[in-house]
Amino acid sequence: MTSARRRWAGLVFISIAVALIIVDSTIVNVAIPSIVRDLDITSTQVQWVQESYTLVFAALLLVFGTLADRYGRRRILLNGVAFFATASVFAALAPSGNLLIGARIIQGIGGAMALPTTLSLINATFRGRERGIAFAVWGSTIGGMVAVGPLLGGWLTTYYSWRWAFGINVPLAVAIVIGVLLCVPESKDSGQPRRIDIVGAVLSVIASASLVFGLIEGRSYGWWLVAADNKPVFGNWAWPFALSPIPMAFAVTLLSGSAFIWWGIQRQRAGRTTLLAFALFAIPSFRNGNVAAMIVSLGEFGIILSLPLWLQNVIGYDALQTGLVLLALAIGSFAASGLSSVALAKISPVAIVRIGIVAEIIGVAGLGLVISSSATWLTIIPFLFVYGFGVGLATAQLTGVVLKDVPVEQSGQGSGTASTARQIGSALGIAILGTILFTSVGSSLNYRLSDDSAALSASARSQIVDTVVLSAGGAIPGLAAKDPQVGAAAREAFSDGTRYSAFAASGFLVLGLLATLRLSGRTGDEAAEPSPEEQRSR
């Protein structure tokens, strides 16, 4: 096999590794209703099943990006895939919600080892126009897998069990390990070995964990004061204060985040290595691109949490039908990948990013407009396609813009930083949009039931609201069977929550579009080479 063919074959297996990591962050969504029934988990645990994976993933990306530069990018990738597959076995066998969340945490560690190394391997292996194409393949894989995951999960859940949504990772991991060993050369920093910033790593984990904890648990524990009848309990210890733990969690986020930045800057000034690539933020494309990527990620994938719950519990689709509806997103993303490679010859990557984000805004806002308890797949699919088309355009090219001026020897740390920005945005998106979803469902249902001609008592109304919210909508079909009027109110309320979640996501995407205005439209090569006018003036 020639070196060129080996390089492109290696990209295939790197893309499969990306697919493995991304699929597992989305494959669970359509399986959640089945998991709720089998393991009897609450709506807060539903968020944690998703969030625990994303949170650990985001917190450790920087650590493993640095380790990859030092010890070998291919080595860290292979270890991450093996670690991920092992954790998937534990997830597939989990007998309770808490143990499933624990397995997801372990999966997050494996994912954090694998994802940044895929980016840095591409950055180290490809050059020029080939690198742009490789990044397009990488980004389109992410966009496509966001929807292929639910389809695969729906098929496995409907015809086998939700546990196979995790078990499928094992044979994929074996294929990745073999392919990477055969086709991907080792790559690492040839300079002096660098020490790992342990203090920075601990501070980053504390900051991200406390922030997401506060966002998810705020509606349960109280945003400021604890409800007298709902004292938080951690293990065997009950919270003794009137002040909720949530503002304290946010205070920890502020303190640890500030300490992380201060510590990193001090280490950089002393000439020591830092967990976050502070020096790289002097590069405009890296700095502005990461800001844009984080904001875009807030709205980009959070909506995928609420849609499967709404499609199954309100519209009445099974897991496979839900996956088929979400397939429109994957088709849109794959269509965009082919177009972006052609468009790169005519317009700048930044222009493609902006077009992609505009398409995402149209798609997500459109979903918010058509979502109702009487909606059908015919009204949903067109907007999902447009949304997926935007993801396919924006994701790959935004990644390329962020890393285009990063030195190869720092590609692991740079890609780790870029991936961290995305994952922090994604984690915040899931936490914020999930909170908007369930809070809105509770408020809307309480209002609808209070206007109900059945004249339910306050306690009965509260019990129904709690049942719907805690079950993440899973109780709606049962309520409808017992009392069609209450069931109709619950379906409308869950549709309201899903709609508000979609509008919030589109709002984040608008902010992300505004953030791209600070990005240069020129490529790194164009920026480095003087224009003909400049050459004549010399």
GUFI-889370 format. One record per residue (C-alpha): x, y, z; chain. Coordinates in pm, whole numbers. Example, Ala and Ser with C-alpha at 12.3 -4.5 7.8 and 13.67 -1.06 7.14 Angstrom:
BEGIN
((1230,-450,780),'A')
((1367,-106,714),'A')
end
This chain:
BEGIN
((0,0,0),'A')
((142,342,-98),'A')
((188,606,169),'A')
((-99,812,24),'A')
((-338,516,26),'A')
((-228,422,374),'A')
((-290,778,490),'A')
((-646,781,355),'A')
((-714,431,482),'A')
((-596,551,822),'A')
((-845,837,800),'A')
((-1124,582,756),'A')
((-1036,409,1083),'A')
((-982,740,1261),'A')
((-1331,840,1144),'A')
((-1475,513,1275),'A')
((-1313,591,1611),'A')
((-1480,934,1604),'A')
((-1807,764,1513),'A')
((-1775,527,1808),'A')
((-1731,814,2053),'A')
((-2002,1039,1906),'A')
((-2255,761,1850),'A')
((-2241,671,2217),'A')
((-2323,1027,2315),'A')
((-2644,1009,2107),'A')
((-2738,640,2081),'A')
((-2872,648,2436),'A')
((-3132,916,2362),'A')
((-3385,694,2188),'A')
((-3322,418,2442),'A')
((-3398,644,2740),'A')
((-3773,563,2761),'A')
((-3688,191,2774),'A')
((-3416,255,3032),'A')
((-3662,457,3241),'A')
((-3905,164,3240),'A')
((-3646,-109,3304),'A')
((-3432,67,3565),'A')
((-3700,303,3706),'A')
((-3481,614,3678),'A')
((-3596,973,3735),'A')
((-3578,1269,3496),'A')
((-3274,1400,3685),'A')
((-3102,1063,3636),'A')
((-3202,1084,3268),'A')
((-2998,1404,3243),'A')
((-2709,1247,3434),'A')
((-2700,941,3206),'A')
((-2617,1186,2928),'A')
((-2435,1447,3131),'A')
((-2199,1219,3327),'A')
((-2045,1101,3000),'A')
((-2018,1450,2851),'A')
((-1893,1608,3174),'A')
((-1606,1364,3231),'A')
((-1533,1376,2860),'A')
((-1496,1755,2868),'A')
((-1300,1764,3194),'A')
((-1029,1523,3076),'A')
((-982,1618,2711),'A')
((-704,1862,2793),'A')
((-517,1609,3004),'A')
((-519,1342,2737),'A')
((-444,1590,2459),'A')
((-120,1675,2641),'A')
((-44,1310,2717),'A')
((-92,1226,2349),'A')
((167,1485,2247),'A')
((413,1342,2496),'A')
((363,964,2480),'A')
((224,914,2130),'A')
((-108,1005,1974),'A')
((-178,663,1827),'A')
((-96,495,2160),'A')
((-341,713,2353),'A')
((-608,659,2085),'A')
((-576,281,2105),'A')
((-583,282,2485),'A')
((-886,509,2482),'A')
((-1078,283,2244),'A')
((-995,-24,2456),'A')
((-1097,159,2775),'A')
((-1419,277,2610),'A')
((-1513,-74,2495),'A')
((-1455,-220,2842),'A')
((-1675,48,3000),'A')
((-1944,-27,2740),'A')
((-1965,-384,2869),'A')
((-2031,-252,3221),'A')
((-2299,-16,3086),'A')
((-2469,-299,2898),'A')
((-2484,-509,3214),'A')
((-2583,-228,3456),'A')
((-2867,-340,3689),'A')
((-2957,10,3817),'A')
((-2961,373,3712),'A')
((-2673,472,3939),'A')
((-2451,192,3811),'A')
((-2536,290,3453),'A')
((-2431,647,3533),'A')
((-2108,509,3682),'A')
((-2037,313,3363),'A')
((-2105,625,3158),'A')
((-1844,811,3365),'A')
((-1587,543,3278),'A')
((-1690,566,2912),'A')
((-1629,940,2931),'A')
((-1268,873,3033),'A')
((-1214,648,2731),'A')
((-1381,898,2501),'A')
((-1159,1177,2632),'A')
((-855,967,2549),'A')
((-970,897,2195),'A')
((-1133,1211,2051),'A')
((-852,1471,2077),'A')
((-602,1223,1938),'A')
((-814,1175,1625),'A')
((-792,1548,1558),'A')
((-419,1573,1632),'A')
((-342,1268,1416),'A')
((-521,1433,1124),'A')
((-343,1761,1193),'A')
((-5,1582,1197),'A')
((-72,1357,895),'A')
((-234,1583,635),'A')
((-123,1911,480),'A')
((-274,2183,262),'A')
((-594,2104,75),'A')
((-582,1740,191),'A')
((-606,1860,551),'A')
((-923,2057,467),'A')
((-1078,1746,311),'A')
((-972,1532,608),'A')
((-1127,1779,852),'A')
((-1444,1779,641),'A')
((-1462,1400,671),'A')
((-1399,1425,1048),'A')
((-1666,1690,1100),'A')
((-1921,1521,878),'A')
((-1868,1201,1071),'A')
((-1961,1386,1389),'A')
((-2267,1543,1231),'A')
((-2382,1219,1072),'A')
((-2330,1009,1382),'A')
((-2548,1245,1584),'A')
((-2841,1100,1389),'A')
((-2710,753,1300),'A')
((-2671,692,1674),'A')
((-3044,728,1743),'A')
((-3128,513,1439),'A')
((-2897,234,1549),'A')
((-3012,270,1908),'A')
((-3375,262,1800),'A')
((-3328,-56,1597),'A')
((-3140,-233,1877),'A')
((-3386,-115,2144),'A')
((-3696,-210,1945),'A')
((-3586,-555,1828),'A')
((-3337,-657,2096),'A')
((-3269,-446,2408),'A')
((-3137,-106,2503),'A')
((-2839,-293,2649),'A')
((-2720,-374,2297),'A')
((-2691,2,2233),'A')
((-2379,-28,2448),'A')
((-2279,-382,2351),'A')
((-2242,-287,1984),'A')
((-1934,-83,2079),'A')
((-1720,-391,2141),'A')
((-1692,-525,1783),'A')
((-1649,-169,1651),'A')
((-1362,-115,1894),'A')
((-1189,-433,1775),'A')
((-1208,-317,1412),'A')
((-1071,27,1505),'A')
((-773,-115,1694),'A')
((-676,-344,1405),'A')
((-719,-74,1140),'A')
((-528,193,1332),'A')
((-238,-43,1402),'A')
((-212,-125,1032),'A')
((-270,215,872),'A')
((-198,499,1114),'A')
((166,585,1195),'A')
((266,692,1544),'A')
((305,1063,1601),'A')
((425,1257,1906),'A')
((607,1572,2014),'A')
((976,1543,1928),'A')
((1081,1811,2178),'A')
((1155,1784,2548),'A')
((908,1568,2745),'A')
((656,1786,2927),'A')
((524,1745,3280),'A')
((152,1711,3325),'A')
((-14,2001,3508),'A')
((-187,1800,3782),'A')
((-309,2104,3975),'A')
((-459,2251,3660),'A')
((-629,1922,3581),'A')
((-789,1902,3927),'A')
((-907,2263,3913),'A')
((-1059,2216,3565),'A')
((-1248,1905,3678),'A')
((-1383,2082,3987),'A')
((-1492,2386,3785),'A')
((-1674,2192,3513),'A')
((-1829,1936,3751),'A')
((-1966,2197,3993),'A')
((-2109,2408,3709),'A')
((-2297,2122,3544),'A')
((-2410,1987,3885),'A')
((-2565,2325,3963),'A')
((-2738,2355,3626),'A')
((-2889,2006,3640),'A')
((-2981,1981,4008),'A')
((-3104,2339,4050),'A')
((-3465,2254,3972),'A')
((-3455,1965,4222),'A')
((-3268,2124,4512),'A')
((-3379,2485,4467),'A')
((-3192,2766,4294),'A')
((-3149,2967,4614),'A')
((-3338,2825,4915),'A')
((-3421,2462,4985),'A')
((-3789,2373,5000),'A')
((-3876,2254,5351),'A')
((-4024,1929,5220),'A')
((-3741,1859,4972),'A')
((-3413,1854,5163),'A')
((-3121,1733,4946),'A')
((-2979,1403,5059),'A')
((-2629,1288,4962),'A')
((-2592,923,5056),'A')
((-2685,903,5426),'A')
((-2624,1274,5490),'A')
((-2905,1529,5469),'A')
((-2834,1890,5373),'A')
((-2866,2088,5701),'A')
((-2887,2445,5568),'A')
((-3173,2662,5447),'A')
((-2951,2786,5163),'A')
((-2956,2544,4871),'A')
((-2630,2373,4768),'A')
((-2676,2514,4416),'A')
((-2547,2870,4477),'A')
((-2259,2712,4668),'A')
((-2184,2492,4367),'A')
((-2176,2799,4142),'A')
((-1945,2973,4391),'A')
((-1711,2673,4369),'A')
((-1724,2701,3989),'A')
((-1627,3068,4002),'A')
((-1344,3015,4251),'A')
((-1197,2704,4089),'A')
((-1232,2849,3739),'A')
((-1053,3169,3842),'A')
((-784,2967,4020),'A')
((-738,2751,3708),'A')
((-678,3057,3488),'A')
((-446,3221,3743),'A')
((-249,2899,3793),'A')
((-210,2842,3420),'A')
((-93,3196,3351),'A')
((163,3176,3633),'A')
((299,2846,3500),'A')
((319,2986,3149),'A')
((515,3291,3268),'A')
((754,3058,3452),'A')
((813,2867,3128),'A')
((636,2554,3253),'A')
((375,2351,3068),'A')
((8,2428,3119),'A')
((-301,2211,3081),'A')
((-480,2471,2869),'A')
((-284,2601,2574),'A')
((-279,2962,2700),'A')
((0,3056,2459),'A')
((-209,2937,2165),'A')
((-479,3190,2252),'A')
((-245,3455,2116),'A')
((-334,3310,1772),'A')
((-651,3496,1662),'A')
((-798,3203,1468),'A')
((-749,2971,1767),'A')
((-888,3215,2024),'A')
((-1190,3338,1831),'A')
((-1264,2996,1682),'A')
((-1281,2831,2024),'A')
((-1518,3097,2156),'A')
((-1744,3049,1856),'A')
((-1727,2668,1879),'A')
((-1825,2664,2245),'A')
((-2124,2894,2195),'A')
((-2242,2703,1887),'A')
((-2217,2372,2074),'A')
((-2450,2510,2343),'A')
((-2734,2496,2093),'A')
((-2608,2238,1846),'A')
((-2678,1903,2012),'A')
((-2879,1979,2327),'A')
((-3207,1956,2133),'A')
((-3131,1590,2061),'A')
((-3203,1518,2432),'A')
((-3565,1633,2415),'A')
((-3671,1523,2064),'A')
((-3658,1143,2121),'A')
((-3850,1177,2449),'A')
((-4115,1389,2277),'A')
((-4142,1165,1969),'A')
((-4193,851,2180),'A')
((-4396,976,2478),'A')
((-4612,1235,2301),'A')
((-4633,1137,1933),'A')
((-4630,766,2014),'A')
((-4343,642,1797),'A')
((-4133,347,1903),'A')
((-3755,367,1931),'A')
((-3692,255,1572),'A')
((-3945,499,1426),'A')
((-3781,775,1629),'A')
((-3442,678,1489),'A')
((-3581,686,1136),'A')
((-3716,1038,1187),'A')
((-3379,1156,1320),'A')
((-3207,995,1021),'A')
((-3301,1310,828),'A')
((-3037,1490,1032),'A')
((-2769,1243,921),'A')
((-2873,1266,556),'A')
((-2847,1644,574),'A')
((-2502,1622,732),'A')
((-2369,1379,472),'A')
((-2510,1597,192),'A')
((-2325,1892,340),'A')
((-1994,1703,349),'A')
((-1995,1658,-26),'A')
((-2089,2019,-88),'A')
((-1831,2163,156),'A')
((-1537,1996,-18),'A')
((-1647,2155,-348),'A')
((-1729,2490,-189),'A')
((-1381,2516,-32),'A')
((-1239,2588,-380),'A')
((-1463,2894,-415),'A')
((-1534,3041,-70),'A')
((-1346,3058,259),'A')
((-1392,2808,544),'A')
((-1527,3086,768),'A')
((-1799,3164,512),'A')
((-1895,2796,506),'A')
((-1912,2799,887),'A')
((-2148,3096,884),'A')
((-2372,2942,617),'A')
((-2384,2624,823),'A')
((-2482,2803,1144),'A')
((-2756,2996,962),'A')
((-2893,2663,836),'A')
((-2884,2526,1191),'A')
((-3074,2828,1321),'A')
((-3341,2785,1053),'A')
((-3369,2412,1126),'A')
((-3391,2436,1505),'A')
((-3618,2741,1512),'A')
((-3837,2570,1253),'A')
((-3867,2266,1478),'A')
((-3982,2494,1759),'A')
((-4253,2635,1533),'A')
((-4398,2299,1420),'A')
((-4371,2099,1744),'A')
((-4714,2020,1887),'A')
((-4898,1719,2023),'A')
((-5056,1667,1677),'A')
((-4736,1704,1471),'A')
((-4630,1429,1230),'A')
((-4299,1316,1088),'A')
((-4378,1503,765),'A')
((-4357,1836,947),'A')
((-4045,1744,1146),'A')
((-3818,1586,884),'A')
((-3761,1891,659),'A')
((-3632,2100,949),'A')
((-3417,1813,1077),'A')
((-3260,1785,731),'A')
((-3181,2158,724),'A')
((-3043,2136,1077),'A')
((-2822,1839,985),'A')
((-2707,2016,670),'A')
((-2593,2307,883),'A')
((-2412,2081,1129),'A')
((-2227,1912,843),'A')
((-2114,2247,700),'A')
((-2021,2420,1025),'A')
((-1860,2149,1240),'A')
((-1573,2042,1016),'A')
((-1476,2383,886),'A')
((-1494,2547,1229),'A')
((-1252,2281,1355),'A')
((-1020,2352,1065),'A')
((-1034,2726,1134),'A')
((-946,2673,1500),'A')
((-642,2454,1427),'A')
((-518,2595,1096),'A')
((-239,2806,1253),'A')
((-151,2572,1542),'A')
((204,2428,1519),'A')
((208,2052,1456),'A')
((412,1986,1771),'A')
((128,2139,1975),'A')
((-155,1978,1780),'A')
((-250,1743,2063),'A')
((-284,2022,2316),'A')
((-450,2246,2057),'A')
((-702,1984,1949),'A')
((-763,1895,2314),'A')
((-843,2259,2384),'A')
((-1067,2281,2077),'A')
((-1250,1961,2169),'A')
((-1283,2079,2529),'A')
((-1446,2404,2415),'A')
((-1697,2202,2214),'A')
((-1765,1951,2490),'A')
((-1805,2217,2758),'A')
((-2053,2388,2528),'A')
((-2230,2058,2467),'A')
((-2238,1975,2839),'A')
((-2379,2317,2922),'A')
((-2628,2282,2637),'A')
((-2760,1950,2766),'A')
((-2778,2084,3122),'A')
((-2945,2415,3031),'A')
((-3181,2282,2763),'A')
((-3270,1981,2978),'A')
((-3354,2211,3268),'A')
((-3561,2433,3036),'A')
((-3744,2125,2905),'A')
((-3842,1973,3238),'A')
((-3909,2304,3416),'A')
((-4131,2419,3129),'A')
((-4315,2086,3121),'A')
((-4390,2114,3494),'A')
((-4507,2475,3475),'A')
((-4717,2421,3163),'A')
((-4881,2104,3294),'A')
((-4963,2264,3628),'A')
((-5124,2558,3447),'A')
((-5322,2334,3210),'A')
((-5447,2111,3491),'A')
((-5549,2413,3701),'A')
((-5772,2523,3411),'A')
((-5901,2170,3363),'A')
((-6278,2125,3396),'A')
((-6206,1813,3604),'A')
((-6118,2054,3892),'A')
((-5833,1849,4034),'A')
((-5720,1925,4387),'A')
((-5383,2094,4437),'A')
((-5230,1774,4576),'A')
((-5359,1562,4287),'A')
((-5233,1819,4039),'A')
((-4891,1826,4203),'A')
((-4872,1446,4201),'A')
((-4950,1428,3829),'A')
((-4695,1700,3746),'A')
((-4426,1526,3952),'A')
((-4505,1193,3788),'A')
((-4472,1331,3435),'A')
((-4155,1533,3506),'A')
((-3975,1266,3710),'A')
((-4050,1001,3447),'A')
((-3918,1232,3170),'A')
((-4257,1198,3002),'A')
((-4263,819,3028),'A')
((-4581,829,3238),'A')
((-4784,1014,2971),'A')
((-4918,706,2784),'A')
((-5033,550,3112),'A')
((-5203,871,3225),'A')
((-5378,902,2888),'A')
((-5512,549,2921),'A')
((-5661,626,3264),'A')
((-5785,980,3194),'A')
((-5776,1105,2831),'A')
((-5822,1466,2943),'A')
((-5521,1456,3176),'A')
((-5323,1268,2912),'A')
((-5399,1536,2652),'A')
((-5286,1809,2893),'A')
((-4963,1618,2960),'A')
((-4893,1578,2587),'A')
((-4949,1949,2526),'A')
((-4728,2041,2823),'A')
((-4443,1817,2705),'A')
((-4475,1968,2358),'A')
((-4451,2314,2516),'A')
((-4130,2217,2697),'A')
((-3978,2070,2382),'A')
((-4072,2381,2186),'A')
((-3914,2617,2440),'A')
((-3602,2401,2444),'A')
((-3576,2432,2064),'A')
((-3617,2810,2074),'A')
((-3348,2836,2344),'A')
((-3114,2624,2129),'A')
((-3171,2850,1829),'A')
((-3092,3150,2051),'A')
((-2754,3002,2142),'A')
((-2685,2939,1774),'A')
((-2757,3305,1695),'A')
((-2498,3404,1957),'A')
((-2256,3156,1798),'A')
((-2312,3314,1457),'A')
((-2233,3656,1602),'A')
((-1915,3512,1757),'A')
((-1791,3404,1412),'A')
((-1782,3766,1299),'A')
((-1442,3795,1468),'A')
((-1300,3513,1256),'A')
((-1083,3596,956),'A')
((-1202,3466,622),'A')
((-846,3398,503),'A')
((-670,3066,533),'A')
((-342,3036,715),'A')
((-149,3019,388),'A')
((-324,3328,257),'A')
((-252,3514,577),'A')
((115,3425,558),'A')
((164,3509,190),'A')
((167,3879,89),'A')
((-81,3995,-168),'A')
((29,4101,-519),'A')
((-18,4466,-418),'A')
((207,4415,-113),'A')
((467,4243,-329),'A')
((470,4535,-576),'A')
((504,4786,-292),'A')
((818,4605,-183),'A')
end
